[in-house]
Amino acid sequence: MDVKEINRRVIEQFRAGGEIEGMHRERLLLLTTTGAKTGQPRTTPMMFHPDGDRLLVIASNIGAPKHPDWYVNLAANPRVTVEVGDERYEAVASTAEGAERERLWSMIKQEYPFFAEHEQLTSREIPVVILTRT
C-alpha cells in the first residue's frame, strides 16, 4: 500500500468536491502544514471531530511508536491551513494538555473506539490537536 499515492488521490477527490473513494467526506479535512525540515507545504487528509467552533484531529499514527510527520511539522510551526467541506481557512494548531486533553481523549475514544486500539499499540501519549480558526 502506497500511502503517498492514496493521500494524493484523496486530496484530488476532496478538492474536486465529489465523492471520496472509501471515505466519508463529511468527516474528512485537509491539513496543510509547513515541513519542519524543508519549509515546504505538506497536505495530509485526515479525519476530524468538531468541538464547538474548533476542530480536533488525532495524531495516533495508527499506534506507531513515532508521531506522524504532520504532527512533527505543526509542532515546529503551528500555523496551518484547513480545508473542510467547501471552506479553506488559516488556523493555529495546539496540542491539548492536562485535564482538557483527558476530557477530549475520553470523548474521542468513546466516539471512535479504534483510537483506544491505537493507544494500546504504543507507549507514547497520542496527541489530541486543536485547530482554531484565526
N, CA, C and O of each residue as an XYZ file, in Angstrom:
536
protein
N       0.849     -1.183      0.000
C       0.000      0.000      0.000
C       0.889      1.239      0.000
O       1.725      1.402      0.889
N       0.717      2.096     -0.972
C       1.477      3.327     -1.095
C       0.643      4.466     -0.504
O      -0.255      4.996     -1.159
N       0.955      4.838      0.753
C       0.185      5.856      1.468
C       0.242      7.197      0.752
O      -0.761      7.909      0.691
N       1.390      7.546      0.216
C       1.511      8.824     -0.501
C       0.580      8.872     -1.705
O      -0.037      9.902     -1.977
N       0.480      7.770     -2.421
C      -0.407      7.716     -3.587
C      -1.874      7.782     -3.151
O      -2.676      8.478     -3.774
N      -2.221      7.070     -2.097
C      -3.599      7.121     -1.574
C      -3.930      8.547     -1.155
O      -4.988      9.066     -1.512
N      -3.036      9.188     -0.398
C      -3.272     10.569      0.046
C      -3.409     11.510     -1.149
O      -4.279     12.381     -1.146
N      -2.566     11.351     -2.167
C      -2.650     12.192     -3.349
C      -4.020     12.078     -4.008
O      -4.618     13.077     -4.407
N      -4.506     10.837     -4.114
C      -5.816     10.599     -4.731
C      -6.940     11.197     -3.874
O      -7.862     11.813     -4.409
N      -6.869     11.022     -2.558
C      -7.893     11.567     -1.656
C      -7.913     13.091     -1.738
O      -8.985     13.693     -1.805
N      -6.738     13.718     -1.733
C      -6.657     15.181     -1.836
C      -7.291     15.651     -3.142
O      -8.056     16.615     -3.151
N      -6.981     14.985     -4.224
C      -7.536     15.338     -5.538
C      -9.063     15.204     -5.532
O      -9.762     16.102     -6.001
N      -9.580     14.094     -5.007
C     -11.026     13.872     -4.961
C     -11.702     14.883     -4.035
O     -12.779     15.388     -4.351
N     -11.080     15.180     -2.898
C     -11.634     16.141     -1.952
C     -11.761     17.510     -2.612
O     -12.815     18.142     -2.546
N     -10.694     17.959     -3.239
C     -10.702     19.292     -3.858
C     -11.621     19.370     -5.069
O     -12.084     20.454     -5.424
N     -11.887     18.248     -5.699
C     -12.825     18.227     -6.823
C     -14.271     18.337     -6.338
O     -15.176     18.607     -7.128
N     -14.485     18.127     -5.033
C     -15.810     18.315     -4.452
C     -16.733     17.118     -4.545
O     -17.887     17.193     -4.123
N     -16.255     16.031     -5.083
C     -17.111     14.864     -5.242
C     -16.929     13.848     -4.133
O     -16.402     14.139     -3.060
N     -17.381     12.661     -4.434
C     -17.262     11.548     -3.506
C     -15.791     11.165     -3.347
O     -14.994     11.306     -4.274
N     -15.451     10.682     -2.160
C     -14.082     10.251     -1.896
C     -14.111      8.752     -1.668
O     -14.741      8.255     -0.735
N     -13.428      8.062     -2.526
C     -13.417      6.605     -2.534
C     -13.077      6.023     -1.161
O     -11.988      6.252     -0.635
N     -14.026      5.261     -0.580
C     -13.795      4.556      0.677
C     -13.817      5.422      1.923
O     -13.440      4.950      2.996
N     -14.246      6.678      1.820
C     -14.234      7.579      2.979
C     -15.512      8.387      3.045
O     -16.225      8.541      2.054
N     -15.788      8.902      4.241
C     -16.932      9.788      4.458
C     -16.449     11.229      4.337
O     -15.738     11.722      5.213
N     -16.823     11.891      3.282
C     -16.365     13.254      3.012
C     -16.649     14.194      4.172
O     -15.836     15.069      4.470
N     -17.794     14.028      4.832
C     -18.188     14.943      5.905
C     -17.333     14.785      7.168
O     -17.424     15.612      8.076
N     -16.520     13.756      7.236
C     -15.637     13.542      8.391
C     -14.171     13.805      8.059
O     -13.284     13.519      8.863
N     -13.927     14.343      6.886
C     -12.562     14.484      6.394
C     -12.188     15.949      6.240
O     -13.015     16.776      5.856
N     -10.932     16.262      6.542
C     -10.386     17.576      6.248
C      -9.008     17.402      5.638
O      -8.390     16.342      5.736
N      -8.547     18.465      5.009
C      -7.174     18.507      4.523
C      -6.426     19.487      5.409
O      -6.853     20.628      5.586
N      -5.317     19.044      5.959
C      -4.492     19.877      6.825
C      -3.173     20.140      6.108
O      -2.443     19.211      5.765
N      -2.881     21.417      5.888
C      -1.612     21.778      5.268
C      -0.715     22.387      6.334
O      -1.036     23.405      6.947
N       0.423     21.724      6.533
C       1.433     22.174      7.485
C       2.654     22.634      6.692
O       2.730     22.452      5.477
N       3.597     23.227      7.399
C       4.869     23.609      6.793
C       5.905     22.588      7.238
O       6.083     22.357      8.434
N       6.585     21.980      6.281
C       7.576     20.958      6.598
C       8.616     21.475      7.585
O       9.215     22.527      7.360
N       8.833     20.748      8.668
C       9.773     21.170      9.707
C      11.197     21.279      9.166
O      11.950     22.161      9.579
N      11.565     20.405      8.260
C      12.920     20.414      7.698
C      12.984     21.179      6.381
O      13.957     21.885      6.116
N      11.954     21.039      5.560
C      12.008     21.584      4.198
C      11.429     22.992      4.077
O      11.814     23.747      3.184
N      10.500     23.350      4.976
C       9.804     24.622      4.847
C       8.753     24.620      3.754
O       8.144     25.652      3.473
N       8.537     23.461      3.134
C       7.575     23.326      2.037
C       6.192     22.962      2.583
O       6.099     22.300      3.617
N       5.120     23.381      1.909
C       3.776     22.994      2.347
C       3.561     21.490      2.177
O       3.962     20.907      1.171
N       2.935     20.883      3.153
C       2.631     19.449      3.137
C       1.151     19.282      3.506
O       0.721     19.693      4.584
N       0.393     18.682      2.611
C      -1.044     18.499      2.833
C      -1.335     17.042      3.144
O      -0.869     16.132      2.457
N      -2.121     16.844      4.200
C      -2.476     15.500      4.646
C      -3.984     15.423      4.860
O      -4.547     16.256      5.569
N      -4.645     14.434      4.256
C      -6.067     14.225      4.547
C      -6.196     13.483      5.873
O      -5.403     12.589      6.171
N      -7.191     13.854      6.663
C      -7.414     13.154      7.929
C      -8.826     13.353      8.441
O      -9.537     14.284      8.061
N      -9.196     12.448      9.309
C     -10.487     12.514      9.975
C     -10.435     13.638     11.009
O      -9.376     13.934     11.562
N     -11.585     14.261     11.263
C     -11.657     15.278     12.305
C     -12.926     15.084     13.123
O     -13.850     14.373     12.730
N     -12.931     15.746     14.276
C     -14.118     15.762     15.135
C     -14.384     17.214     15.522
O     -13.486     17.889     16.026
N     -15.607     17.706     15.295
C     -15.912     19.086     15.687
C     -16.012     19.197     17.211
O     -16.494     18.285     17.883
N     -15.551     20.320     17.736
C     -15.657     20.608     19.169
C     -15.989     22.092     19.292
O     -15.099     22.931     19.433
N     -17.284     22.403     19.236
C     -17.703     23.799     19.205
C     -17.227     24.426     17.916
O     -17.489     23.904     16.832
N     -16.514     25.568     18.026
C     -16.014     26.226     16.818
C     -14.594     25.781     16.467
O     -13.951     26.358     15.590
N     -14.119     24.753     17.157
C     -12.787     24.200     16.879
C     -12.940     22.833     16.223
O     -14.001     22.211     16.279
N     -11.857     22.383     15.602
C     -11.812     21.027     15.056
C     -10.701     20.273     15.768
O      -9.654     20.842     16.078
N     -10.929     18.997     16.026
C      -9.939     18.145     16.667
C      -9.427     17.129     15.659
O     -10.205     16.539     14.909
N      -8.119     16.928     15.646
C      -7.509     15.858     14.871
C      -6.593     15.087     15.815
O      -6.050     15.647     16.767
N      -6.430     13.814     15.540
C      -5.719     12.921     16.447
C      -4.443     12.418     15.779
O      -4.479     11.886     14.669
N      -3.321     12.591     16.463
C      -2.020     12.177     15.923
C      -1.690     10.753     16.367
O      -0.647     10.506     16.972
N      -2.592      9.823     16.060
C      -2.416      8.441     16.524
C      -1.367      7.687     15.717
O      -0.680      6.814     16.247
N      -1.244      8.022     14.442
C      -0.330      7.312     13.540
C      -0.584      5.805     13.603
O       0.340      4.998     13.491
N      -1.847      5.448     13.785
C      -2.313      4.058     13.854
C      -1.560      3.266     14.931
O      -1.373      2.056     14.812
N      -1.131      3.976     15.987
C      -0.455      3.311     17.097
C       1.032      3.096     16.899
O       1.657      2.363     17.666
N       1.611      3.720     15.884
C       3.057      3.593     15.649
C       3.829      4.229     16.801
O       3.288      5.073     17.516
N       5.085      3.834     16.987
C       5.866      4.375     18.098
C       6.243      5.855     17.943
O       6.597      6.508     18.924
N       6.169      6.385     16.713
C       6.529      7.782     16.466
C       5.310      8.586     16.046
O       4.356      8.046     15.485
N       5.356      9.884     16.325
C       4.297     10.786     15.882
C       4.277     10.842     14.351
O       5.313     10.656     13.713
N       3.108     11.098     13.762
C       3.054     11.261     12.306
C       3.809     12.528     11.887
O       3.944     13.470     12.668
N       4.292     12.536     10.652
C       5.062     13.678     10.143
C       4.281     14.983     10.254
O       4.855     16.013     10.606
N       2.983     14.958      9.961
C       2.197     16.190     10.016
C       2.213     16.792     11.418
O       2.192     18.013     11.569
N       2.250     15.940     12.444
C       2.280     16.451     13.816
C       3.644     17.075     14.124
O       3.718     18.127     14.759
N       4.707     16.434     13.679
C       6.056     16.991     13.857
C       6.125     18.367     13.185
O       6.711     19.302     13.729
N       5.525     18.479     12.005
C       5.521     19.754     11.282
C       4.773     20.833     12.048
O       5.288     21.941     12.195
N       3.580     20.544     12.539
C       2.823     21.601     13.215
C       3.378     21.905     14.599
O       3.168     23.002     15.118
N       4.080     20.955     15.205
C       4.753     21.252     16.468
C       5.859     22.283     16.232
O       6.124     23.118     17.096
N       6.502     22.225     15.063
C       7.552     23.181     14.710
C       6.966     24.517     14.249
O       7.556     25.571     14.486
N       5.809     24.468     13.594
C       5.151     25.673     13.094
C       3.643     25.471     13.187
O       3.060     24.825     12.316
N       2.993     26.013     14.228
C       1.568     25.744     14.451
C       0.598     26.454     13.514
O      -0.609     26.229     13.600
N       1.097     27.306     12.621
C       0.199     27.954     11.660
C      -0.068     26.978     10.514
O       0.853     26.514      9.843
N      -1.351     26.680     10.309
C      -1.752     25.667      9.335
C      -2.886     26.203      8.467
O      -3.482     27.238      8.763
N      -3.167     25.476      7.394
C      -4.339     25.753      6.568
C      -5.255     24.543      6.659
O      -4.814     23.398      6.556
N      -6.538     24.822      6.854
C      -7.547     23.777      6.976
C      -8.503     23.892      5.798
O      -8.970     24.981      5.464
N      -8.787     22.756      5.177
C      -9.830     22.682      4.142
C     -10.860     21.687      4.649
O     -10.556     20.512      4.854
N     -12.073     22.165      4.849
C     -13.150     21.306      5.334
C     -14.427     21.693      4.591
O     -14.760     22.873      4.482
N     -15.136     20.687      4.083
C     -16.298     20.983      3.252
C     -15.861     21.818      2.065
O     -14.943     21.438      1.338
N     -16.518     22.964      1.863
C     -16.156     23.867      0.771
C     -15.334     25.050      1.264
O     -15.092     26.001      0.520
N     -14.906     24.988      2.526
C     -14.176     26.102      3.136
C     -12.687     25.850      3.209
O     -12.239     24.711      3.344
N     -11.933     26.918      3.118
C     -10.479     26.867      3.312
C     -10.128     28.061      4.183
O     -10.508     29.189      3.868
N      -9.401     27.827      5.284
C      -9.045     28.930      6.180
C      -7.747     28.644      6.932
O      -7.297     27.504      7.043
N      -7.169     29.726      7.443
C      -5.961     29.630      8.248
C      -6.366     29.312      9.682
O      -7.424     29.726     10.156
N      -5.503     28.571     10.355
C      -5.776     28.187     11.739
C      -4.463     28.067     12.495
O      -3.377     28.055     11.915
N      -4.604     27.979     13.806
C      -3.469     27.702     14.670
C      -3.734     26.354     15.329
O      -4.828     26.096     15.831
N      -2.717     25.504     15.320
C      -2.825     24.176     15.930
C      -2.171     24.209     17.303
O      -1.094     24.777     17.481
N      -2.838     23.593     18.266
C      -2.254     23.450     19.598
C      -2.558     22.041     20.088
O      -3.560     21.437     19.705
N      -1.686     21.533     20.933
C      -1.869     20.194     21.487
C      -2.560     20.324     22.826
O      -2.092     21.049     23.704
N      -3.684     19.619     22.989
C      -4.409     19.645     24.262
C      -3.535     19.047     25.357
O      -2.799     18.085     25.134
N      -3.632     19.635     26.537
C      -2.824     19.169     27.663
C      -3.678     19.050     28.919
O      -4.760     19.629     29.013
N      -3.171     18.293     29.873
C      -3.786     18.205     31.193
C      -5.217     17.712     31.162
O      -5.561     16.782     30.433
N      -6.050     18.362     31.976
C      -7.450     17.952     32.126
C      -8.215     18.072     30.817
O      -9.081     17.248     30.523
N      -7.896     19.104     30.023
C      -8.594     19.246     28.743
C      -8.271     18.075     27.828
O      -9.161     17.544     27.164
N      -7.014     17.669     27.784
C      -6.643     16.527     26.946
C      -7.366     15.273     27.410
O      -7.895     14.525     26.588
N      -7.397     15.036     28.706
C      -8.069     13.847     29.242
C      -9.545     13.833     28.863
O     -10.078     12.799     28.461
N     -10.207     14.991     28.994
C     -11.631     15.090     28.641
C     -11.832     14.804     27.161
O     -12.691     14.007     26.785
N     -11.031     15.460     26.322
C     -11.178     15.283     24.875
C     -10.819     13.861     24.450
O     -11.508     13.277     23.614
N      -9.759     13.303     25.011
C      -9.314     11.963     24.641
C     -10.365     10.929     25.027
O     -10.631     10.000     24.265
N     -10.962     11.082     26.200
C     -12.031     10.161     26.622
C     -13.208     10.232     25.662
O     -13.760      9.206     25.265
N     -13.587     11.447     25.292
C     -14.697     11.635     24.359
C     -14.366     11.000     23.004
O     -15.201     10.305     22.424
N     -13.155     11.236     22.502
C     -12.748     10.695     21.205
C     -12.778      9.169     21.233
O     -13.292      8.548     20.302
N     -12.237      8.556     22.285
C     -12.205      7.087     22.354
C     -13.605      6.502     22.457
O     -13.866      5.421     21.931
N     -14.504      7.205     23.129
C     -15.882      6.727     23.230
C     -16.578      6.812     21.871
O     -17.307      5.904     21.473
N     -16.339      7.918     21.172
C     -16.968      8.140     19.860
C     -16.351      7.259     18.772
O     -17.051      6.785     17.877
N     -15.040      7.044     18.857
C     -14.296      6.304     17.835
C     -13.409      5.263     18.537
O     -12.229      5.522     18.772
N     -13.960      4.100     18.871
C     -13.223      3.103     19.661
C     -11.897      2.642     19.054
O     -11.033      2.153     19.783
N     -11.718      2.783     17.755
C     -10.448      2.349     17.166
C      -9.271      3.160     17.695
O      -8.138      2.682     17.655
N      -9.510      4.383     18.193
C      -8.406      5.151     18.778
C      -7.910      4.511     20.080
O      -6.729      4.621     20.410
N      -8.793      3.850     20.812
C      -8.370      3.118     22.018
C      -7.450      1.962     21.621
O      -6.499      1.641     22.333
N      -7.745      1.345     20.480
C      -6.871      0.278     19.972
C      -5.500      0.847     19.602
O      -4.473      0.233     19.891
N      -5.487      2.015     18.966
C      -4.213      2.649     18.619
C      -3.408      2.936     19.882
O      -2.192      2.745     19.910
N      -4.089      3.391     20.919
C      -3.429      3.723     22.188
C      -2.750      2.495     22.792
O      -1.671      2.603     23.375
N      -3.376      1.340     22.654
C      -2.811      0.111     23.213
C      -1.568     -0.360     22.461
O      -0.778     -1.139     22.994
N      -1.396      0.105     21.235
C      -0.274     -0.321     20.407
C       1.004      0.474     20.645
O       2.068      0.093     20.158
N       0.912      1.575     21.390
C       2.077      2.449     21.548
C       2.285      2.853     22.999
O       1.347      2.849     23.795
N       3.512      3.197     23.332
C       3.807      3.683     24.680
C       3.761      5.215     24.736
O       3.805      5.787     25.825
N       3.672      5.882     23.593
C       3.627      7.348     23.603
C       2.215      7.841     23.876
O       1.238      7.149     23.592
N       2.118      9.037     24.426
C       0.807      9.655     24.594
C       0.376     10.194     23.237
O       1.100     10.967     22.610
N      -0.792      9.786     22.794
C      -1.291     10.208     21.486
C      -1.819     11.640     21.591
O      -2.732     11.908     22.373
N      -1.249     12.559     20.807
C      -1.685     13.950     20.879
C      -3.087     14.167     20.306
O      -3.458     13.622     19.266
N      -3.847     14.989     21.036
C      -5.127     15.496     20.552
C      -4.837     16.935     20.137
O      -4.468     17.767     20.965
N      -5.006     17.215     18.859
C      -4.653     18.522     18.312
C      -5.926     19.350     18.094
O      -6.904     18.882     17.511
N      -5.877     20.564     18.570
C      -6.990     21.504     18.450
C      -6.654     22.479     17.329
O      -5.601     23.116     17.349
N      -7.548     22.595     16.355
C      -7.379     23.554     15.250
C      -8.346     24.711     15.479
O      -9.564     24.531     15.480
N      -7.784     25.895     15.672
C      -8.587     27.077     15.955
C      -8.406     28.070     14.814
O      -7.291     28.476     14.488
N      -9.535     28.449     14.216
C      -9.516     29.403     13.092
C      -8.914     30.726     13.564
O      -9.173     31.189     14.674
N      -8.092     31.325     12.677
C      -7.502     32.628     13.032
C      -8.271     33.747     12.357
O      -7.934     34.919     12.528
